[in-house]
Amino acid sequence: MSDFDETVTSAVERVIPSVVNISEVKLIRDAYLRVHPVPGVGSGFVIDGDGGILTNAHVIMGSRKITVTLEDGRSFEGTVRGLDTIMDLAVIQIDASDLPVPEMAEGNNLKIGQMAIAIGSPLGLVGGPTVTAGVISALNRSIQTEVTFMEGLIQTDAAINPGNSGGPLINSKGVVMGINSAIIPFAQGIGFAIPIQPAMWIAKQLIEHGEVVRPWIAINAVDVNPKLVAYYNLPVDKGVAITNVVPGSEAERSGVEAGDILVGIDDTDINNVRDLIKVINKHEAGDSIVMEVYKGRERVRLKTVLEKAPSMRPQVPV
């Protein structure tokens, strides 16, 4: 075998024993309101030797029954430990022990052009996991999904097909760099993975709390844009226009009102909602922050406390 062959096969052999196939059944209503069971497939990998499996939230969301099949052929019924729709991650628990756990990358030292190997169970094909190889095409990519805005993603040209979601993206040494998460339909060679460090942080939150505890300013807001500036004669052309403040919240008690323009937090400029999310996510619930806000044409500083964001747990299907 060539050096390339040796590298890929050696890396894959280290990780494949920890990769699982996830099959699930969802109940779907047709146009006549009749309920039909619809099977689906996805991938995942072991993160805890005592049966913890990491996968994508969309793989198992709304499922009535989850079956996890290990690389050695054993199958177990899976239960959901926690699910996060914001970063599209979920943890499943199976009744098994002494499972192989792959090595996880500890630092964010990825480089564009380095080898990337995707492992998963595309289309639920018989015969074990499927392997595709490519490179890291870009870093810190952002995409808009139907549910949320995802950022900090790894872009790769390693083929990620339906069913690959939830499987690991590994480097040439068999170390997990990320979790295969999304593809752009009809695009060639464009796949995305969530870096393993934030994915494992979320997994820990899901295991401990059943959800991810995120900080939150209790407001609804939109980006300031030229139309808003012209219509309302706003004093700034960048920032976040607050459209609603949750009654009784810390934000309301601090003096924030609908119609205010948020332009900064703790001396960091806020040019749009994306900036706001990035800054808030660097804090924890309970932290104090100072907001720079325009009330009319007066710029004021308001101190508030970040609250725990409302739960993003989906409703159990009925």
Summary of the structure (lengths in Angstrom):
residues: 318
radius of gyration: 22.2
end to end distance: 53.7
largest distance: 70.8
contacts: 1041
relative contact order: 0.13
helix: 18%
strand: 42%
